[in-house]
Amino acid sequence: MKKILFSFSMFLIATAVSVAQQSLGDAARKARAQKKAPATIVVEGEGAPQIDNPTSASDSSRDTPASEATAADAKPKKTSSGPEKQKTDDWTAKIEAQKKEIALLQRELDVAAREQRLRAAAYYADAGTQLRDQAKYAEDSRKEQELIETKKQALDQAQQKLADLQEQARKAGARVAD
C-alpha cells in the first residue's frame, strides 16, 4: 500500500513539475516575441504619432506607455549642415585610421612579447641548450627586448597622436565620438 501511495505521489509531483516548466517556457517565448517586435513610432510633422506595429503597442505588458515613448522620440534632433558634416566625417576618418594603427601596433607588440616568452620557456626547459647556447640566447634575447621596446615607443607615439587628433577635432568644432 505504501509503495502505491509513494508511486502515486511521485507521479503527481512529476506532473506538477512538467506543467510548471511548460508555463515558464511559454512565458519565456512570449517575452522573447515581445522583445523581437518592439513598437516603431514614427513622428511626422505636427500630427499625431503613427505606430507601425499596433500589436506590440497595444500590449499591456510594456514598461513605458506609448505617450512617453513618443515624447522621447519626438525630440528634435540637431542635424549637421553640409560643410560641418564633412568636417566631422574627415576628423572621424582620421581618428579611426589612427585607432586602427594603434590596434595593429598593439597586436605586433603582443606577438613579439609572446614569442619572447615562448623562446625563454623553450630555452630554460632544456639544460643542454642552456649549456651550449648561453651567448647566442643572451644576444637574441637582447635583440628581442630592443624590438619590444621599439614597438612600445611606437605604440606610445601612436596613442599620443590619437589624443592630439581628438583634441584638434574638438578645437575645430567637429563632433567625434571617443
C-alpha positions as CSV (number, residue, x, y, z in Angstrom):
1,M,0.0,0.0,0.0
2,K,2.9,2.4,0.9
3,K,4.5,1.7,-2.5
4,I,1.4,2.5,-4.4
5,L,0.8,5.7,-2.4
6,F,4.5,6.7,-2.9
7,S,4.3,6.0,-6.6
8,F,1.1,8.0,-7.0
9,S,2.6,11.0,-5.1
10,M,5.8,10.9,-7.2
11,F,3.6,10.8,-10.4
12,L,1.7,13.9,-9.1
13,I,4.9,15.7,-8.3
14,A,6.4,14.9,-11.7
15,T,3.2,16.1,-13.5
16,A,3.2,19.3,-11.5
17,V,6.8,20.0,-12.3
18,S,6.3,19.3,-16.0
19,V,3.3,21.6,-16.1
20,A,5.2,24.4,-14.3
21,Q,8.1,24.0,-16.8
22,Q,5.8,24.3,-19.8
23,S,4.2,27.5,-18.4
24,L,7.7,29.0,-17.7
25,G,8.8,28.1,-21.3
26,D,5.6,29.7,-22.7
27,A,6.3,32.8,-20.7
28,A,9.9,32.9,-21.9
29,R,8.8,32.5,-25.6
30,K,6.2,35.3,-25.1
31,A,8.8,37.6,-23.6
32,R,11.2,36.9,-26.5
33,A,8.5,37.6,-29.0
34,Q,7.8,40.9,-27.4
35,K,11.5,41.9,-27.5
36,K,11.8,41.0,-31.2
37,A,8.8,43.1,-32.3
38,P,9.1,46.4,-30.4
39,A,6.8,49.2,-31.5
40,T,8.2,51.5,-34.1
41,I,7.0,55.0,-33.6
42,V,7.3,57.5,-36.5
43,V,6.7,61.2,-35.9
44,E,5.6,63.1,-39.0
45,G,5.4,66.8,-38.8
46,E,3.0,68.3,-36.3
47,G,0.5,65.4,-36.5
48,A,-0.1,62.6,-34.0
49,P,2.4,59.8,-33.8
50,Q,1.9,56.8,-36.1
51,I,2.6,53.3,-34.9
52,D,3.9,50.8,-37.4
53,N,3.4,47.8,-35.2
54,P,0.0,48.1,-33.5
55,T,0.0,44.7,-31.8
56,S,3.1,45.4,-29.7
57,A,2.0,48.9,-28.8
58,S,-1.4,47.7,-27.5
59,D,0.2,45.1,-25.4
60,S,-0.4,46.0,-21.7
61,S,2.9,44.4,-20.5
62,R,5.0,47.2,-21.9
63,D,7.1,49.1,-19.4
64,T,6.6,52.6,-20.9
65,P,3.4,53.9,-22.3
66,A,3.3,55.0,-25.9
67,S,2.9,58.6,-24.9
68,E,6.3,58.6,-23.1
69,A,8.0,56.8,-26.0
70,T,6.5,59.3,-28.4
71,A,7.8,62.2,-26.2
72,A,11.3,60.8,-26.2
73,D,11.3,60.1,-29.9
74,A,9.7,63.4,-30.8
75,K,12.6,65.5,-29.5
76,P,14.1,67.4,-32.4
77,K,17.4,66.1,-33.4
78,K,20.1,68.6,-34.5
79,T,21.2,67.9,-38.0
80,S,24.6,68.9,-39.3
81,S,24.9,71.1,-42.3
82,G,26.9,70.0,-45.3
83,P,30.3,71.6,-44.5
84,E,30.1,70.8,-40.8
85,K,29.2,67.2,-41.5
86,Q,32.1,66.9,-44.0
87,K,34.5,68.3,-41.4
88,T,33.2,65.8,-38.8
89,D,33.5,63.0,-41.3
90,D,37.1,64.0,-42.1
91,W,38.1,64.1,-38.5
92,T,36.3,60.8,-37.8
93,A,38.1,59.1,-40.7
94,K,41.5,60.4,-39.4
95,I,40.7,59.2,-35.8
96,E,39.5,55.8,-37.0
97,A,42.7,55.3,-39.1
98,Q,44.8,56.2,-36.1
99,K,42.8,53.7,-33.9
100,K,43.4,51.0,-36.5
101,E,47.2,51.8,-36.4
102,I,47.2,51.6,-32.6
103,A,45.4,48.2,-32.8
104,L,48.0,46.9,-35.3
105,L,50.9,48.1,-33.2
106,Q,49.4,46.6,-30.0
107,R,48.9,43.3,-31.8
108,E,52.5,43.3,-33.1
109,L,53.7,44.1,-29.5
110,D,51.7,41.3,-28.1
111,V,53.1,38.8,-30.6
112,A,56.7,39.9,-30.0
113,A,56.3,39.5,-26.3
114,R,54.6,36.1,-26.6
115,E,57.4,34.9,-28.9
116,Q,60.0,36.1,-26.4
117,R,58.2,34.2,-23.6
118,L,57.9,31.1,-25.7
119,R,61.6,31.2,-26.6
120,A,62.6,31.7,-23.0
121,A,60.4,28.8,-21.9
122,A,62.0,26.5,-24.5
123,Y,65.5,27.7,-23.6
124,Y,65.1,27.1,-19.9
125,A,63.3,23.8,-20.3
126,D,66.4,22.2,-21.9
127,A,69.5,22.1,-19.7
128,G,71.7,21.1,-22.7
129,T,70.7,24.2,-24.7
130,Q,71.4,26.4,-21.7
131,L,75.0,25.0,-21.5
132,R,75.7,25.1,-25.3
133,D,74.0,28.4,-26.3
134,Q,74.3,30.8,-23.5
135,A,75.9,33.6,-25.5
136,K,73.6,33.2,-28.5
137,Y,70.5,33.2,-26.3
138,A,71.7,36.3,-24.5
139,E,72.3,38.1,-27.8
140,D,68.9,37.0,-29.2
141,S,67.2,38.0,-26.0
142,R,68.7,41.4,-26.1
143,K,67.6,42.0,-29.7
144,E,64.1,40.8,-28.9
145,Q,63.9,43.2,-25.9
146,E,65.1,46.1,-28.1
147,L,62.4,45.2,-30.7
148,I,59.8,45.1,-28.0
149,E,60.9,48.5,-26.6
150,T,60.8,50.0,-30.1
151,K,57.3,48.7,-30.6
152,K,56.3,50.1,-27.2
153,Q,57.6,53.5,-28.1
154,A,55.8,53.4,-31.5
155,L,52.6,52.5,-29.7
156,D,53.0,55.3,-27.2
157,Q,53.6,57.8,-30.0
158,A,50.6,56.5,-31.9
159,Q,48.4,56.9,-28.8
160,Q,49.7,60.4,-28.3
161,K,48.9,61.2,-31.9
162,L,45.4,59.9,-31.4
163,A,44.9,62.1,-28.3
164,D,46.3,65.1,-30.3
165,L,43.9,64.3,-33.2
166,Q,40.9,64.1,-30.8
167,E,41.9,67.4,-29.2
168,Q,42.3,69.1,-32.6
169,A,38.9,67.8,-33.7
170,R,37.4,69.1,-30.5
171,K,39.0,72.5,-31.1
172,A,37.9,72.6,-34.7
173,G,34.3,72.0,-33.5
174,A,33.9,68.6,-35.1
175,R,31.7,66.2,-33.1
176,V,33.5,62.9,-33.0
177,A,32.9,60.1,-30.6
178,D,35.8,59.0,-28.4
